[in-house]
């Protein structure tokens, strides 16, 4: 029987991911404190409990499927479901693979880190990821932070406010509501104020990107980096909007973009951590793989830069990505040394 189709909003997808993380953690074994946290999360919003119950039913169905395919209990190679040149994996197979992947990811990465001290005079806490790293931090106020590879944040909480500095890289923030205690994220000269919101901040040499996936945020561009200085107000961002603030050219103005759900999923694919491409120029896909791997991919033919690619790939598997490209015979790969792969058109 074909499973019923249900279109998820971005807010629904965030809740589904959170519920999946909690369920996987529960299967792994909750401490008394975690059980209390889980109960509070389910009670905080009726949608939370609905998402948990919905996933419990889905996982029960998948568990039953194992009786028909015992060999499927091993972790699947989700690259087999990658979309190549417009061909899509069967919807139910994709659903099963994504659900299994969420469960494995959640057990491996979601268990909260030790909370920073909640004392008013606690020292700032810093968290850093390596070039292949990923961290999921649970802050003392119930907010969550997901750190992309090669990223660093500094967390400074006081009774009056909650403040996180993105010193390098990229992070997603799931902010616990507290109107009396503002939550600020600072990246370079950009400051983002949020209450009960989900948003992503990326700090690049060329620009700072703020993407909202739930709720809304206020953004300031500061000319004085003093924490008490209020900067120029930039447009308020709502769900599905991204603000790009140039940092390398003073003549360029901040730009607000409306992103499609597919583009948002592609932008945030690192959270898996997998790389998802939807008609993405090959040059951009290569840049993403190079960010996560010691093996570096180079384009030996400039005509390949705009070639659209699609699919879902393990972020650390640059060689698998190259093998998949070369399998269609439109591209050949040459190895140059241990850690270089050069892509060219076939002669």
C-alpha positions as CSV (number, residue, x, y, z in Angstrom):
1,X,0.0,0.0,0.0
2,X,1.4,3.4,-0.9
3,X,1.9,5.6,2.1
4,X,-0.3,8.8,2.2
5,X,1.5,11.9,0.9
6,X,1.8,14.8,3.3
7,X,3.5,18.1,2.5
8,X,5.6,19.5,5.3
9,X,6.2,23.1,6.0
10,X,9.6,24.3,7.1
11,X,8.3,24.6,10.7
12,X,7.0,21.0,10.5
13,X,10.4,19.8,9.3
14,X,12.1,21.4,12.2
15,X,9.7,19.7,14.7
16,X,10.1,16.4,12.9
17,X,13.9,16.6,13.3
18,X,13.7,17.6,16.9
19,X,11.2,14.8,17.6
20,X,13.4,12.3,15.8
21,X,16.4,13.3,17.9
22,X,14.5,12.9,21.2
23,X,13.1,9.5,20.2
24,X,16.6,8.2,19.2
25,X,18.0,9.5,22.4
26,X,15.2,7.8,24.3
27,X,16.0,4.5,22.6
28,X,19.6,4.9,23.6
29,X,18.6,5.5,27.2
30,X,17.5,8.7,28.9
31,X,18.9,10.0,32.2
32,X,16.4,11.2,34.8
33,X,17.2,14.8,33.9
34,X,16.8,14.1,30.2
35,X,13.4,12.4,30.8
36,X,12.2,15.5,32.5
37,X,13.5,17.7,29.7
38,X,11.8,15.5,27.1
39,X,8.5,15.7,29.0
40,X,8.7,19.5,29.2
41,X,9.5,19.7,25.5
42,X,6.4,17.6,24.6
43,X,4.2,19.7,26.9
44,X,5.6,23.1,25.7
45,X,3.6,23.0,22.4
46,X,0.9,20.6,21.2
47,X,2.7,20.3,17.9
48,X,5.7,18.7,19.7
49,X,3.6,15.8,21.1
50,X,1.9,15.4,17.7
51,X,5.4,15.1,16.0
52,X,6.6,12.5,18.5
53,X,3.5,10.4,18.1
54,X,3.7,10.6,14.3
55,X,7.3,9.5,14.2
56,X,6.6,6.7,16.7
57,X,4.1,5.3,14.2
58,X,6.5,5.7,11.3
59,X,9.3,3.9,13.1
60,X,7.0,1.1,14.2
61,X,6.2,0.5,10.5
62,X,9.9,0.6,9.6
63,X,10.6,-1.9,12.4
64,X,8.0,-4.3,10.9
65,X,9.6,-4.0,7.5
66,X,12.8,-5.5,9.0
67,X,11.0,-8.8,9.4
68,X,10.7,-9.0,5.6
69,X,14.3,-7.8,4.9
70,X,16.5,-8.9,7.8
71,X,19.6,-7.9,5.9
72,X,18.3,-4.3,5.8
73,X,19.1,-3.9,9.5
74,X,22.5,-2.8,8.5
75,X,22.9,0.9,7.9
76,X,22.0,1.6,4.3
77,X,24.3,3.3,1.8
78,X,22.1,6.4,1.1
79,X,24.3,7.4,-1.8
80,X,22.4,4.7,-3.7
81,X,19.4,6.9,-3.5
82,X,21.2,10.0,-4.9
83,X,19.4,11.7,-7.7
84,X,21.5,11.8,-10.9
85,X,20.7,13.9,-13.9
86,X,17.0,14.3,-13.1
87,X,16.3,10.7,-12.0
88,X,14.7,10.5,-8.5
89,X,14.7,7.7,-5.9
90,X,11.3,6.1,-5.1
91,X,9.5,8.3,-2.5
92,X,9.0,5.5,0.0
93,X,12.6,4.4,-0.3
94,X,13.8,7.9,0.2
95,X,11.5,8.3,3.3
96,X,12.8,5.1,4.8
97,X,16.4,6.1,4.2
98,X,16.0,9.6,5.6
99,X,14.2,8.3,8.7
100,X,16.9,5.7,9.4
101,X,19.6,8.3,8.8
102,X,17.9,10.7,11.3
103,X,17.8,7.9,13.9
104,X,21.5,7.1,13.5
105,X,22.5,10.7,13.4
106,X,20.5,11.6,16.5
107,X,22.0,8.8,18.6
108,X,25.5,9.7,17.5
109,X,25.4,13.5,17.7
110,X,22.4,14.8,19.5
111,X,23.0,13.9,23.2
112,X,23.4,17.3,24.8
113,X,26.8,18.6,25.9
114,X,27.3,19.7,29.5
115,X,25.5,22.9,30.0
116,X,27.6,26.0,30.5
117,X,27.3,27.3,34.1
118,X,24.1,29.2,34.8
119,X,25.8,31.4,37.4
120,X,25.6,35.1,36.6
121,X,29.4,35.4,36.8
122,X,30.1,32.3,34.7
123,X,33.0,32.7,32.2
124,X,32.2,32.5,28.4
125,X,32.3,29.0,26.9
126,X,33.8,28.4,23.5
127,X,33.0,25.4,21.2
128,X,35.0,24.6,18.1
129,X,34.6,22.0,15.3
130,X,37.3,20.5,13.1
131,X,37.2,20.6,9.3
132,X,35.2,17.4,9.3
133,X,33.4,18.1,12.6
134,X,29.8,18.7,13.7
135,X,28.5,19.5,17.1
136,X,25.0,19.8,18.6
137,X,25.0,21.9,21.8
138,X,22.3,22.2,24.4
139,X,22.5,25.5,26.2
140,X,21.4,26.2,29.7
141,X,18.2,28.0,28.7
142,X,17.0,25.1,26.5
143,X,18.2,26.6,23.2
144,X,20.1,24.4,20.8
145,X,23.1,25.2,18.6
146,X,24.2,23.1,15.6
147,X,27.8,23.8,14.5
148,X,28.9,23.2,11.0
149,X,32.4,22.0,10.1
150,X,35.4,24.4,10.9
151,X,33.3,26.6,13.1
152,X,33.7,28.3,16.5
153,X,31.2,30.0,18.9
154,X,31.5,31.8,22.2
155,X,28.5,31.6,24.6
156,X,28.1,34.3,27.2
157,X,24.9,34.2,29.3
158,X,23.9,36.7,32.0
159,X,20.6,37.3,33.9
160,X,19.7,40.1,31.5
161,X,20.5,38.5,28.1
162,X,21.8,35.5,26.2
163,X,24.6,36.2,23.8
164,X,26.5,33.9,21.3
165,X,29.3,35.1,19.1
166,X,29.9,33.2,15.8
167,X,33.7,33.6,15.5
168,X,34.1,31.4,12.5
169,X,32.0,29.2,10.2
170,X,28.3,28.5,10.4
171,X,25.7,27.6,13.0
172,X,22.0,27.1,13.3
173,X,20.2,28.3,16.4
174,X,16.9,26.9,17.8
175,X,16.0,29.6,20.4
176,X,14.0,28.9,23.5
177,X,11.4,31.6,24.1
178,X,12.2,34.2,26.8
179,X,11.0,37.7,26.0
180,X,12.6,39.1,29.2
181,X,16.0,37.8,28.2
182,X,16.9,38.6,24.6
183,X,18.9,36.1,22.6
184,X,21.6,37.8,20.5
185,X,23.9,36.2,17.9
186,X,26.8,38.3,16.7
187,X,28.8,37.6,13.5
188,X,31.4,40.2,12.6
189,X,29.5,43.5,12.5
190,X,26.1,41.8,12.2
191,X,23.9,41.2,15.3
192,X,20.7,39.1,15.2
193,X,18.0,39.3,17.9
194,X,15.6,36.4,18.2
195,X,12.8,35.1,20.5
196,X,11.6,31.6,20.0
197,X,13.0,31.4,16.5
198,X,15.1,29.0,14.3
199,X,17.7,30.6,12.1
200,X,21.1,30.0,10.5
201,X,24.1,32.3,10.4
202,X,27.1,31.8,8.1
203,X,30.3,33.9,8.4
204,X,32.2,34.0,5.1
205,X,35.1,36.3,3.9
206,X,32.7,37.9,1.4
207,X,29.5,38.2,3.3
208,X,27.4,37.2,6.3
209,X,24.3,35.3,5.7
210,X,21.3,35.1,8.0
211,X,18.6,32.6,7.0
212,X,15.3,32.2,9.0
213,X,13.5,28.8,8.9
214,X,10.9,29.5,11.7
215,X,9.6,32.8,13.2
216,X,11.3,36.1,12.6
217,X,14.5,37.9,13.6
218,X,15.7,41.5,13.9
219,X,19.1,42.3,12.4
220,X,21.5,45.2,13.0
221,X,24.6,46.2,11.2
222,X,27.0,47.7,13.7
223,X,29.8,50.2,13.0
224,X,31.0,50.1,16.6
225,X,31.6,46.6,17.9
226,X,30.9,47.6,21.5
227,X,28.2,45.2,22.9
228,X,26.1,48.2,24.1
229,X,26.1,50.0,20.8
230,X,22.9,49.8,18.7
231,X,23.6,49.6,15.0
232,X,21.7,50.4,11.9
233,X,18.4,48.4,11.7
234,X,18.3,46.1,8.7
235,X,15.1,44.5,7.4
236,X,13.3,42.2,9.8
237,X,13.5,38.6,8.4
238,X,10.6,36.1,8.4
239,X,10.4,32.4,7.6
240,X,12.0,31.6,4.2
241,X,14.0,34.8,3.9
242,X,17.8,35.2,3.9
243,X,19.8,38.4,4.4
244,X,23.2,38.7,2.8
245,X,25.4,41.4,4.3
246,X,28.6,42.1,2.2
247,X,31.8,42.4,4.2
248,X,34.4,42.8,1.4
249,X,32.9,45.6,-0.5
250,X,31.6,48.7,1.2
251,X,29.7,49.8,-1.9
252,X,27.4,46.7,-1.9
253,X,24.2,46.9,0.1
254,X,22.6,44.2,2.2
255,X,20.2,42.1,0.2
256,X,17.1,40.1,1.3
257,X,16.3,36.9,-0.7
258,X,13.3,34.7,-0.6
259,X,14.5,31.1,-0.8
260,X,12.4,28.1,-2.0
261,X,12.0,25.1,0.4
262,X,14.4,23.1,-1.9
263,X,17.0,25.8,-1.8
264,X,16.7,26.0,2.0
265,X,17.2,22.3,2.4
266,X,20.2,22.5,0.1
267,X,21.7,25.4,2.2
268,X,21.2,23.5,5.5
269,X,22.2,20.1,4.2
270,X,25.3,20.2,6.3
271,X,23.2,19.6,9.4
272,X,22.8,15.9,8.4
273,X,25.9,16.0,7.8
274,X,25.3,15.4,4.1
275,X,25.5,17.6,1.1
276,X,22.3,17.9,-0.9
277,X,22.4,19.5,-4.4
278,X,19.4,20.6,-6.4
279,X,20.4,21.7,-9.9
280,X,23.5,23.1,-8.2
281,X,26.5,24.3,-10.4
282,X,29.3,21.8,-10.2
283,X,31.7,24.6,-9.1
284,X,29.6,25.3,-6.0
285,X,29.3,21.5,-5.3
286,X,33.0,21.1,-5.5
287,X,33.6,24.0,-3.2
288,X,31.4,22.4,-0.6
289,X,33.2,19.1,-0.8
290,X,36.6,20.8,-0.6
291,X,35.4,22.5,2.6
292,X,34.8,19.1,4.3
293,X,37.7,17.0,2.9
294,X,41.5,16.7,2.7
295,X,41.0,15.3,-0.8
296,X,40.5,18.4,-2.9
297,X,38.6,18.4,-6.2
298,X,39.7,20.7,-9.0
299,X,38.0,21.6,-12.3
300,X,40.4,21.1,-15.1
301,X,37.9,22.4,-17.7
302,X,36.1,25.7,-17.0
303,X,33.2,24.5,-19.1
304,X,32.3,22.1,-16.2
305,X,31.7,24.9,-13.7
306,X,28.1,25.5,-14.6
307,X,27.1,21.9,-15.1
308,X,24.1,21.2,-12.8
309,X,24.3,18.4,-10.4
310,X,21.8,16.9,-8.0
311,X,21.6,14.3,-5.2
312,X,22.5,13.6,-1.6
313,X,26.0,12.7,-0.6
314,X,28.1,12.0,2.5
315,X,30.0,15.2,3.2
316,X,33.2,13.4,3.8
317,X,33.0,11.2,0.7
318,X,34.6,13.4,-2.0
319,X,35.9,10.4,-3.9
320,X,32.4,8.8,-3.9
321,X,31.0,12.0,-5.4
322,X,33.7,12.0,-8.1
323,X,33.1,8.3,-8.9
324,X,29.4,9.0,-9.4
325,X,30.1,12.0,-11.7
326,X,32.5,9.9,-13.8
327,X,30.0,7.0,-14.1
328,X,28.0,8.8,-16.8
329,X,31.0,9.2,-19.0
330,X,30.5,12.9,-19.4
331,X,33.3,13.6,-17.0
332,X,36.6,11.9,-16.4
333,X,38.6,12.1,-13.1
334,X,42.4,12.2,-12.9
335,X,44.3,11.7,-9.7
336,X,47.2,14.2,-9.1
337,X,49.1,13.1,-6.0
338,X,47.4,11.7,-2.9
339,X,44.9,14.4,-2.2
340,X,44.0,16.0,-5.6
341,X,41.3,14.9,-8.1
342,X,41.0,16.8,-11.3
343,X,37.8,16.7,-13.3
344,X,37.8,17.1,-17.1
345,X,35.7,16.6,-20.2
346,X,36.5,13.3,-22.0
347,X,38.8,13.7,-25.0
